[in-house]
Amino acid sequence: MQTMWRPICHRSGERRQQRNRGVPLTELDHPQIAAIAERWGTPFYLFHPGRFRKNIRDFSAAMRRHYEPFILGYSYKTNYLPAATLAVKQEGGYAEVVSRLEYELALRLGYSPERIIFNGPLKRRADLEMALDGGAIVNLDSMTEIEFLCDWLLRHPEARPAVGLRININLTGADGSSRIQDGLKTGRFGFAGENLERAIDTLSSHGVEVVSLHGHSSSSDRSVENFRTICGTLCAVRERYSLNRLRYLNVGGGFFGRVPRELIGRDVPTFDEYAAAIAELLLADGWVAANRPFLVAEPGVSVVADSMSFYTAIHSRKNVAGTRNFVTVDGSVFNVKPTMHRYNMLFRHIAARPPGGSGIVCDVVGSTCMEKDIILQDVVLPDPQPGDYIEIKGAGAYTIVMTPPFINLAPAIVGPDGNGGFRLLRAPQSVDHLLEGYNLEASPT
């Protein structure tokens, strides 16, 4: 028996499907889950490649309906599962990376440097030089990186590098409140004010051409209005500093994807609504309309979150002091929402047999020794028993990249094999994997 928890939704099902329709997800029954568990253990993730590809295509199509030319740079930090990043490559997307790890991963997966966008606040000297040597699109974030670039030029006097600058975006609402992530008053990334002027002057004096402006800003609300602000700021910077050879206007990420209303209690903007607002602001600028630099967007959560589910086995249930029910599973909150957000994710309870008792209000808690390891809070499960499973939906964003080997090893990731079965996309971590980089000799006294 399968039970889906859904909070009350006050909008029509027809409207909800219109805003969130997509490729149907593979929903496993109990025998299928048990077969995977017998082979690769629980918990495990299930990747839905059809949904992921549709998200990539739909996002790109929405942008191109309103603005051409367009580049989709997939955010590696959100989920660098090779099955996903290779799909981006096949769909014509670029790799957006923020570290040497991610840069080398993109190269290993066959991306040419020219199709890698190297962002992030910390590019070591060797990292930056590697990217410059390869011809990647580099967006600089600090004067330290500009100094590294100038030093590199001393050893490559014939080079004429073209780079980008990340611009600090002031996301302050009309009411004076900050829309930056966690309500921070000032974002820490990018150049602004005197530092921006100094950066442009330094690059110009060394013969370095600025070809990209990058405006990514992590917001608390992922609103369309944020992208209006970003676009307006980028256009103003281009005009003020006469950056007339720009090839890329990069609005970054921070988009909502297909988020069901029942998850957060409200509708969210569609890809098309974001695209229309971005294009409207950009094309209102005469220089942009005439010269048409590439619009670059860097989706992550919006295209990968709903492309992965997490399956975990119920281990036990207990009532504490006659006041609260707890159902313990072999997964952890770190597997499904490592950022510890407050929302209950959508889920299914997959029972091994028809429930023999009434539903109980409970917390579904994880296997670590942390009181805050709460996966679902105050939900109703119909007679949960050991041997049942719970599927947590929408577990694709920041989960596999942020899950530490804390108490438990990293679980397997599986996906459809195209023949009605499943194939392994990432092996479950073993103790051998965990210890591989350690020195196992006792330290001297």
For each residue, the residues with C-beta under 8 A, 3 or more apart:
1: 351 353 354 355 382
2: 27 29 348 349 350 351
3: 348 349 351 381 382
4: 346 347 348
5: 344 346 347 348 349 376 379 380
6: 9 262 346
7: 262 265
8: 262
9: 6 13 16 261 262
10:
11: 15 16 261 267
12: 15 16
13: 9 16 17
14: 17 18
15: 11 12 18 19
16: 9 11 12 13 19 20 260 261
17: 13 14 20 21
18: 14 15 21
19: 15 16 258 261 267 270
20: 16 17 258 259 260
21: 17 18
22: 51 54 55 58 258 306
23: 48 50 51 53 54
24:
25: 48 51 306 309 393
26: 46 48 416
27: 2 348 391
28: 32 33 36 46 311 350 391
29: 2 32 33 350
30: 33 34 350 351 352 388 389
31: 34 35
32: 28 29 35 36
33: 28 29 30 36 37 42 311 350 389
34: 30 31 37 38
35: 31 32 38 39
36: 28 32 33 39 40 44 311 414 422
37: 33 34 40 41 42 44 311 313
38: 34 35
39: 35 36
40: 36 37 44 412 414 424 427 428
41: 37 44 411 412 428
42: 33 37 311 312 313 330 331 389 411
43: 310 311 312 313 329 330 331 335 411
44: 36 37 40 41 310 311 411 412 413 414 428
45: 308 309 310 311 395 399 400 411 412 413 414
46: 26 28 308 309 310 311 413 414 415 422
47: 52 81 83 84 307 308 396 413 414 415 425
48: 23 25 26 51 52 306 307 308 309 415
49: 52 53 83 84 87 307 415 416
50: 23 53 54
51: 22 23 25 48 54 55 306 307
52: 47 48 49 55 56 84 87 303 304 307 396
53: 23 49 50 56 57 87 91
54: 22 23 50 51 57 58
55: 22 51 52 58 59 257 258 302 303 304 306 307
56: 52 53 59 60 72 74 87 88 91 93 303
57: 53 54 60 61 91
58: 22 54 55 61 62 271
59: 55 56 62 63 72 255 271 297 299 302 303
60: 56 57 63 64 70 72 91 92 93
61: 57 58 64 65
62: 58 59 65 66 270 271 272 274 275
63: 59 60 66 67 70 72 271 275 278 279 295 297
64: 60 61 67 68 70
65: 61 62 272 275
66: 62 63 272 275 276 278 279 280
67: 63 64 70 275 278 279 282 283 295
68: 64 292
69: 292 294 295
70: 60 63 64 67 294 295 296 297
71: 93 94 248 294 295 296 297
72: 56 59 60 63 88 91 92 93 94 296 297 298 299
73: 93 94 95 96 117 250 296 297 298
74: 56 84 85 88 93 94 95 96 298 299 300 303
75: 78 96 253 298 299 300 301
76: 80 85 95 96 97 98 102 105 106
77: 80 97 98 99 102 300 398 401
78: 75 300 301 304 397 398 401
79: 84 300 304 308 396 397 398 399 400 401
80: 76 77 84 85 102 105 401
81: 47 84 85 400 413 425 426
82: 85 86 109 425
83: 47 49 86 87 415 425
84: 47 49 52 74 79 80 81 87 88 304 307
85: 74 76 80 81 82 88 89 95 105 106 109
86: 82 83 89 90 109 110
87: 49 52 53 56 83 84 90 91
88: 56 72 74 84 85 91 93 94 95
89: 85 86 92 93 95 109 110 111
90: 86 87
91: 53 56 57 60 72 87 88
92: 60 72 89
93: 56 60 71 72 73 74 88 89
94: 71 72 73 74 88 111 115 116 117 137 296
95: 73 74 76 85 88 89 102 106 109 111 115 116 117
96: 73 74 75 76 116 117 119 253 298
97: 76 77 102 103 105 106 116 117 118 119 120
98: 76 77 102 118 119 120 121
99: 77 102 103 120 122 127
100: 103 104 124 126 127 130
101: 104 105
102: 76 77 80 95 97 98 99 105 106
103: 97 99 100 106 107 116 118 127 130 131 136
104: 100 101 107 108
105: 76 80 85 97 101 102 108 109
106: 76 85 95 97 102 103 109 111 116
107: 103 104 110 111 113 116
108: 104 105
109: 82 85 86 89 95 105 106
110: 86 89 107
111: 89 94 95 106 107 115 116
112: 115 116
113: 107 116 131 134 135 136
114: 134 135 136 137
115: 94 95 111 112
116: 94 95 96 97 103 106 107 111 112 113 131 134 136 137
117: 73 94 95 96 97 136 137 139 250 296 298
118: 97 98 103 123 127 131 136 137 138 139
119: 96 97 98 139 141 166 214 216 298
120: 97 98 99 123 141
121: 98 141 142 188 189
122: 99 141
123: 118 120 127 128 131 138 140 141 145 148
124: 100 127 128
125: 128 129 148 151
126: 100 129 130
127: 99 100 103 118 123 124 130 131
128: 123 124 125 131 132 138 145 148 149 152
129: 125 126 132 133 148 152
130: 100 103 126 127 133 134
131: 103 113 116 118 123 127 128 134 136 138
132: 128 129 135 136 138 149 152 159 161 163
133: 129 130
134: 113 114 116 130 131
135: 113 114 132
136: 103 113 114 116 117 118 131 132
137: 94 114 116 117 118 164 212 248
138: 118 123 128 131 132 163 164
139: 117 118 119 163 164 165 166 212 214 250
140: 123 145 146 149 163 164 165 166 199
141: 119 120 121 122 123 145 166 189 190 191
142: 121 145 146
143: 146 147 195 198 199 202
144: 147 148
145: 123 128 140 141 142 148 149
146: 140 142 143 149 150 199 202 203
147: 143 144 150 151
148: 123 125 128 129 144 145 151 152
149: 128 132 140 145 146 152 153 161 163 203 206 208
150: 146 147 153 154 202 206
151: 125 147 148 154 155
152: 128 129 132 148 149 155 156 159 161
153: 149 150 156 157 159 161 206 207 208
154: 150 151 157
155: 151 152
156: 152 153 159
157: 153 154
158:
159: 132 152 153 156
160: 207 208 209
161: 132 149 152 153 208 209
162: 208 209 210 211 247
163: 132 138 139 140 149 203 208 209 210 211 212
164: 137 138 139 140 210 211 212 213 214 248 250
165: 139 140 190 191 196 199 200 210 212 213 214
166: 119 139 140 141 189 190 191 214 215 216
167: 190 191 192 196 213 214 215 233 234 237
168: 187 189 190 191 192 196
169: 187 190 215 217 229 230 233
170: 192 229 233
171: 178 179 180 187 217 219 226 229
172: 176 177 178 179
173: 176 177 178 179
174:
175:
176: 172 173
177: 172 173 183
178: 171 172 173 183 184 185 220
179: 171 172 173 219 220 221 223 226
180: 171 183 184 185 186 187 217 218 219 220
181: 184 218 219 220
182: 220
183: 177 178 180 220
184: 178 180 181 187
185: 178 180
186: 180
187: 168 169 171 180 184 190 217 218
188: 121
189: 121 141 166 168 216 217
190: 141 165 166 167 168 169 187 214 215
191: 141 165 166 167 168 195 196 199
192: 167 168 170 195 196
193: 196 197
194: 197 198
195: 143 191 192 198 199
196: 165 167 168 191 192 193 199 200 237
197: 193 194 200 201 241
198: 143 194 195 201 202
199: 140 143 146 165 191 195 196 202 203
200: 165 196 197 203 204 210 241 243
201: 197 198 204 205
202: 143 146 150 198 199 205 206
203: 146 149 163 199 200 206 208 209 210
204: 200 201 207 208
205: 201 202
206: 149 150 153 202 203
207: 153 160 204
208: 149 153 160 161 162 163 203 204
209: 160 161 162 163 203 245
210: 162 163 164 165 200 203 213 241 243 245 246
211: 162 163 164 245 246 247 248
212: 137 139 163 164 165 246 247 248 249 250 296
213: 164 165 167 210 234 237 238 243 246 248 249 250
214: 119 139 164 165 166 167 190 248 250 252
215: 166 167 169 190 230 231 233 234 249 250 251 252
216: 119 166 189 230 250 251 252 253 254 298
217: 169 171 180 187 189 226 230 252 254
218: 180 181 187 254
219: 171 179 180 181 222 223 226 254
220: 178 179 180 181 182 183
221: 179 226
222: 219 226 254 255 256 268 269
223: 179 219 226 227 269
224: 227 228 269 273 274 277
225: 228 229 277
226: 171 179 217 219 221 222 223 229 230 254
227: 223 224 230 231 251 274 277 278 281
228: 224 225 231 232 277 278 281
229: 169 170 171 225 226 232 233
230: 169 215 216 217 226 227 233 234 251 252
231: 215 227 228 234 235 249 251 278 281 282
232: 228 229 235 236 281
233: 167 169 170 215 229 230 236 237
234: 167 213 215 230 231 237 238 249 251
235: 231 232 238 239 249 281 282 285 287 288
236: 232 233 239 240
237: 167 196 213 233 234 240 241 243
238: 213 234 235 241 243 244 246 249 285 287 288
239: 235 236 242 285 287
240: 236 237
241: 197 200 210 237 238
242: 239
243: 200 210 213 237 238 246
244: 238 287 291
245: 209 210 211
246: 210 211 212 213 238 243 249 291 293
247: 162 211 212 293 294
248: 71 137 164 211 212 213 214 293 294 296
249: 212 213 215 231 234 235 238 246 282 288 293 294 295 296
250: 73 117 139 164 212 213 214 215 216 296 297 298
251: 215 216 227 230 231 234 278 295 296 297 298
252: 214 215 216 217 230 297 298
253: 75 96 216 297 298 299 300 301 302
254: 216 217 218 219 222 226
255: 59 222 269 271 274 297 299 301 302
256: 222 259 268 269 301 302
257: 55 299 301 302 303 305 306
258: 19 20 22 55 306
259: 20 256 263 264 268 305
260: 16 20 263 346
261: 9 11 16 19 264 265 266 267
262: 6 7 8 9 265 346
263: 259 260 343 345 346 394
264: 259 261 268 343
265: 7 261 262
266: 261
267: 11 19 261
268: 222 256 259 264
269: 222 223 224 255 256 273 274
270: 19 62 273 274
271: 58 59 62 63 255 274 275 302
272: 62 65 66 275 276
273: 224 269 270 276 277
274: 62 224 227 255 269 270 271 277 278
275: 62 63 65 66 67 271 272 278 279
276: 66 272 273 279 280
277: 224 225 227 228 273 274 280 281
278: 63 66 67 227 228 231 251 274 275 281 282 295 297
279: 63 66 67 275 276 282 283 295
280: 66 276 277 283 284
281: 227 228 231 232 235 277 278 284 285
282: 67 231 235 249 278 279 285 288 289 295
283: 67 279 280 288 289
284: 280 281 289
285: 235 238 239 281 282 288 289
286: 289 290
287: 235 238 239 244 290 291
288: 235 238 249 282 283 285 291 292 293
289: 282 283 284 285 286 292
290: 286 287
291: 244 246 287 288
292: 68 69 288 289
293: 246 247 248 249 288
294: 69 70 71 247 248 249
295: 63 67 69 70 71 249 251 278 279 282
296: 70 71 72 73 94 117 212 248 249 250 251
297: 59 63 70 71 72 73 250 251 252 253 255 278
298: 72 73 74 75 96 117 119 216 250 251 252 253
299: 59 72 74 75 253 255 257 302 303
300: 74 75 77 78 79 253 303 304 397
301: 75 78 253 255 256 257 304 305 397 398
302: 55 59 253 255 256 257 271 299 305
303: 52 55 56 59 74 257 299 300 307
304: 52 55 78 79 84 300 301 307 308 396 397
305: 257 259 301 302 308 394 395 396 397
306: 22 25 48 51 55 257 258 393 394 396
307: 47 48 49 51 52 55 84 303 304 396
308: 45 46 47 48 79 304 305 394 395 396 399 413
309: 25 45 46 48 391 392 393 394 395
310: 43 44 45 46 331 335 336 391 392 395 399
311: 28 33 36 37 42 43 44 45 46 389 390 391 392
312: 42 43 329 330 331 335 375 389 390 392
313: 37 42 43 329 330 386 387 388 389
314: 317 327 328 329 384 385 386 387 388 389 390
315: 328 329 330 367 386
316: 327 328 386
317: 314 325 326 327 328 362 384 385 386
318: 325 326 328
319: 322 323 324 325 326
320: 323 324 325 326
321: 324
322: 319
323: 319 320
324: 319 320 321 362 363
325: 317 318 319 320 360 361 362 363
326: 317 318 319 320 362 363 365
327: 314 316 317 362 363 364 365 381 384
328: 314 315 316 317 318 365 366 367
329: 43 312 313 314 315 364 365 366 367 375 390
330: 42 43 312 313 315 367 408
331: 42 43 310 312 335 336 366 367 375 392 411
332: 335 336 366 367 368 373 375 406 407 408
333: 336 337 338 340 366 372 373 374 375
334: 338 366 368 373 402 403 404 406
335: 43 310 312 331 332 338 366 395 399 403 411
336: 310 331 332 333 345 375 392 395 399
337: 333 340 341 343 345 375 395 399
338: 333 334 335 398 399 402 403
339: 398 402
340: 333 337 372
341: 337
342:
343: 263 264 337
344: 5 347 376 377 378 379
345: 263 336 337 375 376 392 393 394 395
346: 4 5 6 260 262 263 392 393 394
347: 4 5 344 364 376 379 390 391 392 393
348: 2 3 4 5 27 390 391 393
349: 2 3 5 381 382 384 388 389 390
350: 2 28 29 30 33 388 389 390 391
351: 1 2 3 30 354 355 382 383 384 385 388
352: 30 385 387 388
353: 1 356 385
354: 1 351
355: 1 351 359 382 383
356: 353 383
357: 360 382 383
358: 382 383
359: 355 380 381 382 383
360: 325 357 380 381 383 384
361: 325 378 379 380
362: 317 324 325 326 327 378 379 380 381 384
363: 324 325 326 327 374 376 377 378 379
364: 327 329 347 374 375 376 377 379 381 390
365: 326 327 328 329 373 374 375
366: 328 329 331 332 333 334 335 370 373 374 375
367: 315 328 329 330 331 332 373 407 408
368: 332 334 373 406 407 408
369: 373 407
370: 366 373
371:
372: 333 340
373: 332 333 334 365 366 367 368 369 370
374: 333 363 364 365 366 377
375: 312 329 331 332 333 336 337 345 364 365 366 390 392
376: 5 344 345 347 363 364 379 390 392
377: 344 363 364 374
378: 344 361 362 363
379: 5 344 347 361 362 363 364 376
380: 5 359 360 361 362
381: 3 327 349 359 360 362 364 384
382: 1 3 349 351 355 357 358 359
383: 351 355 356 357 358 359 360
384: 314 317 327 349 351 360 362 381 388
385: 314 317 351 352 353 388
386: 313 314 315 316 317
387: 313 314 352
388: 30 313 314 349 350 351 352 384 385
389: 30 33 42 311 312 313 314 349 350
390: 311 312 314 329 347 348 349 350 364 375 376
391: 27 28 309 310 311 347 348 350
392: 309 310 311 312 331 336 345 346 347 375 376 395
393: 25 306 309 345 346 347 348
394: 263 305 306 308 309 345 346 397
395: 45 305 308 309 310 335 336 337 345 392 399
396: 47 52 79 304 305 306 307 308 399
397: 78 79 300 301 304 305 394
398: 77 78 79 301 338 339 401 402
399: 45 79 308 310 335 336 337 338 395 396 402 403
400: 45 79 81 403 410 413 426
401: 77 78 79 80 398
402: 334 338 339 398 399
403: 334 335 338 399 400 410
404: 334
405: 408 409 410 429 434
406: 332 334 368
407: 332 367 368 369
408: 330 332 367 368 405 411
409: 405 428 429 430 431 433 434
410: 400 403 405 426 428 429
411: 41 42 43 44 45 331 335 408 428 429
412: 40 41 44 45 424 426 427 428
413: 44 45 46 47 81 308 400 424 425 426
414: 36 40 44 45 46 47 422 423 424 425
415: 46 47 48 49 83 422 423 425
416: 26 49 420 421 422 423
417: 420 421 422 423
418:
419:
420: 416 417
421: 416 417
422: 36 46 414 415 416 417
423: 414 415 416 417
424: 40 412 413 414 427
425: 47 81 82 83 413 414 415
426: 81 400 410 412 413
427: 40 412 424 430
428: 40 41 44 409 410 411 412
429: 405 409 410 411 433 434
430: 409 427 433 434
431: 409 434 435
432: 435 436
433: 409 429 430 436
434: 405 409 429 430 431
435: 431 432 438 440
436: 432 433
437:
438: 435
439:
440: 435
441:
442:
443:
444:
445:
